[in-house]
Amino acid sequence: MPPGGNGKPQSQKQLIIVLTLFAFSGLLIGFTVGAYTRAPHTTQLVTKGNTGVVAGQGAATPSPTAGINIAAVGVGCPIINTVQSSEMADGTTAYTFTAQVVDKGNDPSPCGKNGKPLYAADLMCKVWLTQDVDSLKTLIKNKAIFKPDNLPNAFPAEEQGTLVFDGGNSQQLQPCSQTGLTSWSYKLSPTLKSGTYYLAILSDWHGTYYNWSWVPITIKGQ
């Protein structure tokens, strides 16, 4: 036994050292193999995620059509995409209304058929609420209201001030989105009574070419 005591014979020490180094080497190999087998899986997930994001961005932000001739394609009736059929007039519940602005596709009918998304500049979009569906059916008789200076004014039989917008990019009258797909976020004023109403949208180009659509919604008052 070497000086100092409490030690182990030299041969036993060497054996322990050899075994320890061998175990440590195996551990390192295990770490290396583990890292090697996990890396491709992580890379694949990242690649898939990046591909999805790029594709989504490409689909959501088409370029505006340059120099489009509105006189040639016309303005069709906006296609309503998102609306809640039943809403609460409590002043706190938030709702979203979305519509796609389209052209008429040279179709002579009032709304046009199979219209394509319209990306022209200077298109204005307005939404309003009314209980009088006849005011919507006969809106064409009031051609003066489609002029740019008159668009901010109340429309016939409009329930004024009852759509409460969040401001910013969501206002009653705003430029139509460059993708044509335009959205509004709003709450309903508690002054509204229960009943059937009509939520309408207008797309207007300089008061010269325009069209509108509407959808019935049931509103529950306080």
C-alpha positions, 0 to 999 in steps of 0.5 A: 500500500502506498504512503498516505494510506486509504489508497488502492493498489496500483493495478487496481487504480489502473483498472479503474482509470481504464474503465472510467475512460472507456465509460466516458468515451462511450458517454461522449459517443452517446451525446454525439449520436444523440445530437446527430439524430435529433438535428435533422428533425429540428431542421425539418420543422424549421424548414416547414415553418419557414415555408408556410410563413413565406407562402402565407405572406405571398398569398395574403399580400398580392400586388395592386393592379397598376393602371387598371381601367375602372371604366372597362371592368366596372365595380361589382357588388362587394362579396360579404365574407365575414359577418355575425348573424346575431349581435349584442348592442351592449357597447362592449362586444367586438365584431368583425365585418369583412367584404371583398371588393370585386369588378363586374367582369364586363357583365351587364347585370347590376352586380356582375357575375364571377367578379375578380378582386379589385385592387384599383387605387382610390377605391373607398369603402363605407359600411352603415346600418339600417332597418329600412331595406327599401332604402338600400334597394332604392339607393341608386336614386340618390346618386349625389351621395356617391360623390367623394364629398358626400360619402362621409354624410349619413346615408338614407335611413342610416342608424347614425352613430350606432356602429362604434369603430375602434379607430386607427385602420377601422373607420366607417369610411376608409380606403378599400384594402389594396387586396380588395379584402376590407375589414371593419372592427366595431361594437354596437351602441346600447341605444339600439333596440332589438330587431332585424337590421341590415349591415351594408357596404359600399365600394365607390370609385370617385363617385363615378363607379360604385356598387353595394351589398347588404346582409340582415343581422339580428340585434339584441338590445339592452 
